[in-house]
Amino acid sequence: MVGAGFGTSFTARELRELGVRMPPLRIGPERIRTIRQKARVSQTVFAKLLNVSPSSIRQWEQGKRRPTGSTKVLLDVLEKEPHVLDYRMEPFGLHRKKGRLIP
């Protein structure tokens, strides 16, 4: 894009002028639970991966609270790539084999 006369970063105004719209992310309790289950991890491990409390995960999955900001974006990424954060488990000696976490 740089060669097309565009800068390498954009302001919100420039994106609007270009017609770029970021759709709002709506991630409800069932979707969060499904994302976690596809990653094949417990609520506690999921919380560690997302750097949030296990209580937050429980409350999201029960519909009592909703994730915000970058956490919603990260959940959206995890929905598309369920194992993208597996590298965060390597320091604990865990890795995946046939989709399951093992030491």
C-alpha positions as CSV (number, residue, x, y, z in Angstrom):
1,M,0.0,0.0,0.0
2,V,2.9,2.4,0.6
3,G,3.6,2.5,-3.1
4,A,0.0,3.4,-3.8
5,G,0.5,6.8,-2.1
6,F,-0.9,5.7,1.3
7,G,0.9,6.1,4.6
8,T,1.8,3.1,6.7
9,S,-0.6,4.0,9.5
10,F,-4.1,5.6,9.4
11,T,-6.2,7.7,11.6
12,A,-9.8,6.9,12.3
13,R,-10.8,9.8,10.0
14,E,-8.6,8.6,7.1
15,L,-10.1,5.1,7.4
16,R,-13.6,6.6,7.4
17,E,-12.7,8.6,4.3
18,L,-11.5,5.5,2.6
19,G,-14.7,3.7,3.4
20,V,-13.1,1.3,5.8
21,R,-15.6,0.2,8.5
22,M,-14.7,-2.1,11.4
23,P,-17.8,-4.1,12.3
24,P,-18.6,-4.3,16.0
25,L,-17.7,-7.6,17.6
26,R,-20.5,-9.3,19.3
27,I,-19.4,-12.3,21.4
28,G,-22.0,-13.9,23.6
29,P,-21.7,-16.6,26.2
30,E,-22.3,-19.6,23.9
31,R,-19.7,-18.3,21.4
32,I,-17.1,-17.8,24.2
33,R,-17.8,-21.3,25.5
34,T,-17.5,-22.8,22.0
35,I,-14.2,-20.9,21.4
36,R,-12.8,-22.3,24.7
37,Q,-14.0,-25.8,23.9
38,K,-12.5,-25.8,20.4
39,A,-9.2,-24.8,22.0
40,R,-9.7,-27.9,24.3
41,V,-8.8,-26.1,27.5
42,S,-10.5,-25.6,30.9
43,Q,-11.8,-22.3,32.1
44,T,-8.7,-21.9,34.3
45,V,-6.2,-22.5,31.4
46,F,-8.3,-20.3,29.1
47,A,-8.1,-17.5,31.6
48,K,-4.3,-17.9,31.8
49,L,-4.0,-17.8,28.0
50,L,-6.1,-14.6,27.9
51,N,-4.4,-13.1,30.9
52,V,-7.7,-12.6,32.7
53,S,-9.1,-14.2,35.9
54,P,-11.0,-17.5,35.9
55,S,-13.9,-15.6,37.4
56,S,-14.1,-13.5,34.2
57,I,-14.2,-16.6,32.0
58,R,-17.0,-18.0,34.2
59,Q,-19.0,-14.8,34.1
60,W,-18.6,-14.4,30.4
61,E,-19.8,-17.9,29.8
62,Q,-22.8,-17.4,32.1
63,G,-23.7,-14.1,30.4
64,K,-23.1,-12.1,33.6
65,R,-20.4,-10.0,32.1
66,R,-19.0,-9.4,28.6
67,P,-15.4,-9.2,27.4
68,T,-14.3,-5.8,26.3
69,G,-11.7,-4.1,24.0
70,S,-8.8,-6.2,22.9
71,T,-10.0,-9.3,24.6
72,K,-13.0,-9.4,22.2
73,V,-10.6,-9.1,19.3
74,L,-8.4,-11.9,20.8
75,L,-11.5,-14.1,21.2
76,D,-12.4,-13.5,17.6
77,V,-8.8,-14.5,16.5
78,L,-9.1,-17.7,18.7
79,E,-12.3,-18.6,17.0
80,K,-10.5,-18.7,13.7
81,E,-7.2,-20.2,15.0
82,P,-8.0,-22.1,18.3
83,H,-4.4,-22.9,19.0
84,V,-2.8,-19.6,18.2
85,L,-1.9,-19.0,21.9
86,D,-0.4,-22.5,22.5
87,Y,3.1,-20.9,22.7
88,R,2.1,-19.4,26.0
89,M,1.9,-22.8,27.5
90,E,5.4,-23.9,26.5
91,P,7.1,-22.3,29.5
92,F,5.0,-24.7,31.7
93,G,6.2,-27.7,29.7
94,L,2.9,-28.2,27.9
95,H,2.4,-28.9,24.2
96,R,-0.2,-30.4,22.0
97,K,-0.3,-33.9,20.6
98,K,-3.3,-34.9,18.5
99,G,-5.1,-31.8,19.8
100,R,-4.6,-32.6,23.5
101,L,-2.4,-30.7,25.9
102,I,0.3,-32.9,27.4
103,P,3.4,-32.4,29.5
